[in-house]
Amino acid sequence: MAFADGLPSITGAKEPPPLTSEQLASRTVSRRAVDAVIWGLPLVGEDAVKQAAFRDGKANYNDIVWWPKGGGWKNQSPTPNVNTRYMYFFINTRQDGPVVVELPPAVPGASFYGTIEDAWYVPQVDIGFEGKGGKYLVLPPDYKGDVPHGYIVVRPKTYNSMTLLRSIVRSLSEDDVRAGDALVGQVKVYPLSKAANPPTQRLLDMTDVLYDGLVKYDETFFPNLARMLNEEPVQPRDLQMMGMLLPLGIEKGKEYKPDAAQAPQLKAAAEEAHAWLMDRAATDVTPWWPDSQWVVPSPPITMKTEFKWDMPDYFGVDARAIALSQYFCPTAKLGTGSFYFGAFHDHAGIPLRGGNTYRLHVPSNVPVREFWSVTVYSLETSSFFLNSERLTLGSLDKDLKTNDDGSVDVYIGPKAPDGKEANWLLTPVGKYWFPWFRLYGPEKAVFDKSWKLPDIEKID
């Protein structure tokens, strides 16, 4: 019997109409496209931040884009922070060969911490921690030459890399900000071939620039994925997935020519992947304290594998995508310079929604060496709500009102309760949101869990 006539029925029941060859091919494209988004998210995500630097910041490789005033809603990166002064730079060793990153040591009032990542957001090395400076040498994955003395060698498996560096100032005093700015001016990124006479470092101020570094979950995801796969070596663990991309027309070494008729199908697949990621971001998390809605905002294997997602019997593709749909540039060593908690539900277990007003009670004496902050994000974009000026509050805020015992009540909702404007964060009506509670210089009480952050409570 021909396949087109259907398989014979064992039970005698009427069989459903068989799928045609065209229908089977179409369903294969849809399935593979959803999986391609989940698998390829890190590569496309890092490229999205890079393309924003090139397009919106007018940057090139080895230039530094930064937010000297701490940033604002116009920095549309995944869960950015406005309490620290972000610096991004991008390296391409296929273009430049080995590249030097010079980082000065900390000075009184100012320091750095950050991480060099490969093109898949695999953390390579943390830099700046404990006030240390140094000269780092980022090598191409196929580099077989000699390595000169005096460098800390970084060997990513990709030609492209990104560094997220945070400029930390002790306070917002003029002296500390001046010290921080001077230190930023000493960071250098240049090809090793120009080490004898490094070019003048370009430092580009993004303060008032709309910086669109977010992944677009639509049909444009796939040409971006195909382009980046052609820029990078295929790693052994990805060979099987590379084969599964063939029905989409994505093949290493070949130009991607999308079929215009497939565009609605690819768009629907990307939207489905996005919906799945949002759902899992709020549910596939790592609990921290018993009976608490605060979690480490990542699947459990994230901490076990230190952002590598390599398990003895499998590679955590899903966990990696869930994590990196929310944030970027994970650290090589978790909790060294900072530690983050997230929450997706209030004390009653109900999802956080912008039409409600909530209170977060922050106890006195939060166990940090530097400072704490709470920042709100859109669940849809994992970034700031557009046009919002009420993004974050923390212990560095001079206008923050404290209670008599040193604790702080933060109010979150569409408008500030009367008299609470200084302690209020905006969440628009009808939008799901989540907060990150950041601890900079976390102390032992955070990790032995003897200190606990109360749940967010709905108050209207």
C-alpha positions in Angstrom: 0.0 0.0 0.0 1.4 3.4 -0.9 2.1 5.9 1.9 -0.3 8.4 0.3 -3.1 6.0 0.9 -2.5 5.8 4.6 -1.4 2.9 6.8 -3.8 0.0 7.3 -5.9 0.2 10.4 -5.2 -2.5 13.1 -8.5 -1.8 14.9 -10.6 -1.2 11.9 -11.3 2.4 13.0 -11.4 5.1 10.4 -8.0 6.6 9.9 -7.6 10.5 9.7 -6.8 11.8 6.2 -3.1 11.4 5.5 -0.7 14.4 5.4 0.6 15.4 2.0 4.2 15.7 1.3 3.8 19.5 1.3 2.1 19.4 4.7 4.8 17.2 6.2 7.5 19.5 4.9 5.7 22.5 6.3 5.3 20.9 9.7 9.0 20.0 9.7 9.9 23.7 9.0 7.7 24.9 11.9 9.2 22.4 14.4 12.7 23.0 13.4 12.3 26.8 13.4 11.0 26.8 17.0 14.0 24.7 18.1 16.4 26.8 16.0 15.3 29.9 18.0 15.8 28.1 21.4 19.1 26.7 20.3 20.5 29.7 18.6 19.3 32.4 21.0 22.8 33.0 22.7 24.5 33.5 19.3 21.8 35.8 18.0 21.4 37.5 21.3 25.0 38.6 21.6 25.0 39.7 17.9 21.9 41.9 18.7 23.8 43.8 21.4 26.8 44.1 19.0 24.7 45.3 16.1 23.2 48.0 18.4 26.7 49.2 19.2 27.5 49.4 15.5 24.2 50.8 14.3 23.0 53.0 17.2 26.3 53.8 18.8 28.3 54.2 15.5 31.0 51.9 17.0 33.4 49.5 15.5 35.2 46.4 16.8 37.5 47.4 19.8 35.6 50.6 20.5 34.0 51.0 23.9 30.3 52.1 24.2 29.3 53.1 27.7 26.8 54.8 30.0 28.7 57.3 32.2 25.6 58.4 34.0 24.4 54.9 34.8 22.1 54.5 31.8 18.3 54.6 31.6 15.3 53.1 29.7 17.0 53.9 26.3 19.5 51.1 27.0 17.4 48.3 25.7 19.7 45.4 26.6 18.6 42.3 28.5 18.1 43.2 32.2 20.6 46.1 32.2 21.5 47.9 35.4 21.5 51.7 35.9 23.3 51.6 39.3 26.6 50.7 37.7 28.1 52.3 34.6 28.1 49.7 31.9 30.8 49.5 29.3 30.5 47.1 26.2 33.2 46.3 23.7 33.4 43.7 20.9 36.4 41.8 19.5 36.7 40.0 16.2 39.9 38.0 16.1 39.2 36.8 12.5 39.6 40.4 11.5 42.3 41.6 13.9 44.1 38.5 15.0 45.0 38.4 18.8 43.5 41.4 20.6 44.8 43.0 23.8 42.5 44.2 26.6 44.3 46.5 29.1 42.5 46.9 32.4 44.0 49.2 35.1 43.8 48.2 38.8 41.3 49.8 41.1 41.9 53.1 42.8 40.3 54.6 46.0 36.7 55.2 45.1 36.6 53.4 41.7 37.0 49.9 40.4 35.8 47.5 37.7 34.3 44.1 37.3 33.2 42.3 34.2 33.5 39.2 32.1 34.9 38.3 28.6 32.4 36.1 26.8 32.6 34.1 23.6 30.0 34.6 20.8 27.6 32.1 22.5 27.8 33.9 25.9 30.1 31.3 27.3 32.0 33.2 30.1 35.8 33.0 29.5 37.3 35.0 32.4 36.1 37.5 35.0 38.2 40.7 35.0 38.6 43.5 37.5 37.6 41.5 40.6 39.3 42.3 43.9 40.6 45.5 42.2 43.0 43.6 40.0 44.1 44.9 36.6 46.1 43.2 33.9 46.7 42.7 30.2 44.5 40.1 28.6 45.2 38.6 25.3 42.2 37.2 23.4 43.3 34.7 20.8 41.5 33.3 17.7 40.2 29.8 18.2 42.6 28.4 15.6 45.6 30.3 16.9 48.8 28.3 16.9 51.5 31.0 17.2 53.6 32.0 20.1 52.1 34.0 23.0 54.2 36.8 24.3 55.0 37.1 27.9 53.1 39.4 30.3 49.6 38.6 29.1 46.7 36.6 30.6 45.7 34.4 27.8 42.0 34.0 26.9 41.1 31.3 24.3 37.5 31.4 23.3 36.1 28.9 20.8 34.8 31.7 18.6 36.2 34.6 16.7 33.7 37.1 18.0 33.6 38.0 21.7 31.9 40.5 23.9 33.0 42.1 27.2 30.6 43.6 29.6 32.6 45.7 32.0 31.1 47.6 34.9 32.6 50.9 36.1 31.9 50.9 39.9 32.2 54.1 41.9 32.0 54.1 45.7 29.5 56.9 45.7 28.1 59.6 43.4 30.3 62.2 44.9 32.3 64.4 42.5 35.6 62.9 43.7 34.5 59.3 43.2 32.9 60.0 39.8 36.1 61.8 38.7 38.2 58.8 39.9 35.9 56.4 38.0 36.0 58.5 34.8 39.8 58.6 35.0 40.0 54.9 35.4 37.6 54.3 32.4 39.9 56.4 30.3 42.8 54.0 30.9 41.0 50.9 29.5 42.5 50.0 26.1 41.4 47.5 23.5 43.6 47.0 20.4 45.1 44.3 18.1 48.4 42.8 19.4 49.9 43.7 16.0 49.6 47.4 17.1 50.9 46.9 20.6 54.0 49.0 19.9 51.8 52.0 19.1 48.2 51.4 20.2 45.6 53.5 18.4 43.7 56.1 20.4 40.9 54.4 22.3 37.4 55.4 21.1 35.0 55.8 24.1 31.4 56.4 22.9 28.8 57.9 25.3 25.4 56.2 24.9 23.6 58.3 27.5 20.9 59.7 25.2 21.0 57.1 22.5 18.2 54.6 22.0 20.3 51.4 22.1 18.2 48.5 20.7 20.1 45.4 21.6 17.2 43.0 22.0 16.5 39.9 20.0 13.6 40.2 17.6 11.4 37.1 17.8 10.2 37.2 14.3 11.3 36.0 10.8 14.4 38.2 11.0 15.9 35.9 13.6 16.8 33.3 11.0 19.0 35.4 8.6 20.8 36.7 11.7 21.4 33.1 12.9 22.6 32.0 9.5 25.0 34.9 9.2 26.5 34.3 12.7 26.9 30.6 12.0 28.9 31.4 8.9 31.2 33.6 11.0 32.0 31.0 13.6 33.5 27.5 13.7 31.0 24.7 14.3 31.6 23.1 17.6 31.2 19.3 17.9 28.2 19.5 20.2 26.3 21.5 17.6 26.8 19.2 14.6 23.5 17.4 15.0 21.6 20.7 15.3 23.4 22.0 12.2 21.9 19.0 10.3 18.4 19.8 11.7 18.7 23.4 10.3 18.9 22.2 6.7 15.1 22.2 6.1 15.2 25.9 7.0 17.8 26.5 4.3 20.5 27.3 6.8 23.8 25.5 6.0 27.3 26.4 7.0 29.3 27.9 4.1 26.2 28.7 2.1 24.3 32.0 1.7 20.9 31.9 3.4 18.1 32.7 0.9 14.9 32.6 2.8 11.7 31.6 1.0 9.4 34.6 1.1 6.4 32.2 1.3 7.9 30.8 4.6 8.1 34.2 6.3 4.7 33.9 8.1 5.6 30.4 9.2 9.0 31.5 10.5 7.5 34.5 12.3 4.9 32.3 14.0 7.6 29.8 15.1 9.7 32.6 16.6 6.7 34.0 18.4 6.0 30.5 19.8 9.5 30.1 21.0 9.3 33.5 22.7 6.1 32.6 24.4 7.6 29.3 25.7 10.7 31.2 26.9 8.6 33.7 28.9 6.6 30.9 30.5 9.6 28.9 31.4 11.5 32.0 32.6 8.9 32.4 35.3 8.7 28.7 36.3 12.0 26.9 35.5 13.9 28.7 38.3 16.3 27.9 41.1 14.7 28.3 44.6 16.8 29.9 47.2 15.0 30.3 50.5 12.2 27.8 51.6 8.7 29.2 51.2 9.9 32.3 49.3 9.0 33.7 45.9 12.5 35.0 45.4 14.6 32.8 43.2 17.8 32.7 41.3 16.4 33.6 37.8 17.7 30.6 36.0 17.1 26.8 35.7 18.8 24.8 38.4 21.6 23.4 36.2 22.8 27.0 35.6 24.5 27.3 39.0 25.6 23.7 39.0 27.5 24.2 35.7 28.5 27.8 36.3 26.7 29.1 33.2 28.2 26.3 31.0 25.0 24.0 30.9 27.2 21.0 30.4 25.8 18.0 32.3 27.3 14.5 32.4 24.7 13.0 30.1 23.3 16.0 28.2 23.8 19.6 27.2 21.2 21.9 28.6 20.0 23.7 25.4 16.6 24.6 26.9 18.1 25.8 30.2 20.6 27.9 28.4 17.9 29.6 26.3 15.6 30.2 29.3 18.5 31.8 31.2 19.8 33.9 28.3 16.4 35.1 27.2 16.5 37.1 30.5 20.1 38.3 30.8 23.4 38.5 29.0 27.1 38.1 29.8 27.0 35.7 32.7 30.1 35.7 35.0 32.7 33.0 35.0 32.4 32.7 38.8 29.0 33.1 40.3 28.7 35.5 43.2 32.2 36.8 43.2 31.3 40.5 42.7 27.5 40.4 42.8 24.5 38.2 43.3 21.0 38.6 41.9 17.6 37.4 42.9 14.4 37.6 40.8 10.7 37.2 41.5 7.8 36.5 39.2 5.0 36.1 41.7 3.8 38.0 44.8 3.6 36.5 48.3 0.3 34.8 47.4 1.9 33.1 44.3 0.1 35.4 41.8 2.0 36.7 38.8 3.2 40.3 39.1 1.1 42.6 36.9 1.5 46.3 36.3 -2.1 47.3 37.2 -1.5 46.4 40.8 0.5 48.2 43.6 3.0 46.2 45.6 5.4 46.8 48.5 8.8 45.3 49.0 10.1 45.6 52.5 13.9 45.6 52.5 15.3 44.8 56.0 18.0 47.0 57.5 21.7 45.9 57.2 21.5 44.1 53.9 24.7 42.0 53.9 26.7 43.7 51.1 30.1 45.4 51.1 29.0 47.9 48.4 25.3 48.4 47.8 22.0 46.9 46.9 19.4 47.8 44.3 16.0 46.7 43.0 15.1 47.2 39.3 11.9 46.3 37.4 11.7 44.9 33.9 9.2 43.9 31.3 8.5 40.2 31.2 7.9 40.5 27.4 11.3 42.1 26.6 13.4 41.4 29.7 14.4 45.0 29.5 13.2 48.4 30.7 9.7 49.6 30.0 9.9 52.2 27.3 9.8 55.9 28.3 10.0 55.0 32.0 12.0 57.2 34.3 11.3 55.2 37.4 13.5 52.1 36.8 15.5 51.3 39.9 16.0 52.2 43.6 18.8 51.2 45.9 21.0 52.1 48.9 23.0 54.6 46.9 19.9 56.8 46.2 20.2 59.9 48.3 16.5 60.6 48.3 15.4 57.1 49.3 13.4 57.3 52.6 14.3 54.8 55.3 12.2 53.6 58.2 13.3 54.3 61.8 14.9 50.9 62.1 16.9 51.4 58.9 14.7 49.2 56.7 13.3 50.5 53.4 9.8 50.0 51.8 9.8 50.1 48.0 6.5 50.6 46.3 5.9 49.3 42.8 2.9 50.0 40.6 1.3 52.3 38.0 1.4 55.3 40.3 3.1 56.2 43.6 1.1 56.0 46.8 0.7 59.4 48.5 3.9 60.6 50.1 5.9 57.6 48.7 7.2 59.1 45.4 10.8 58.8 46.4 10.4 55.1 47.1 8.3 54.2 44.0 9.0 52.3 40.8 6.7 52.4 37.8 5.1 49.4 36.1 2.6 50.2 33.3 -1.0 48.9 33.5 -1.6 45.6 31.7 2.1 44.6 31.6 3.6 41.6 33.3 6.9 42.5 35.0 9.6 41.1 37.2 12.2 42.6 39.5 15.9 41.8 40.1 17.3 42.5 43.5 21.0 43.0 43.1 23.6 42.7 45.9 27.0 44.2 45.1 29.8 42.7 47.2 27.5 40.0 48.7 28.6 38.7 52.1 28.4 35.3 53.8 24.9 35.8 55.1 23.6 35.8 51.5 25.1 32.4 50.7 24.5 30.6 54.0 21.0 31.9 53.7 20.9 33.3 57.2 19.6 36.6 55.7 16.3 36.5 53.9 14.5 39.0 51.7 10.7 39.2 52.3 8.3 38.5 49.4 6.7 41.2 47.4 3.2 41.9 48.7 0.2 43.3 46.8 -1.3 46.2 48.7 -4.3 47.0 46.6 
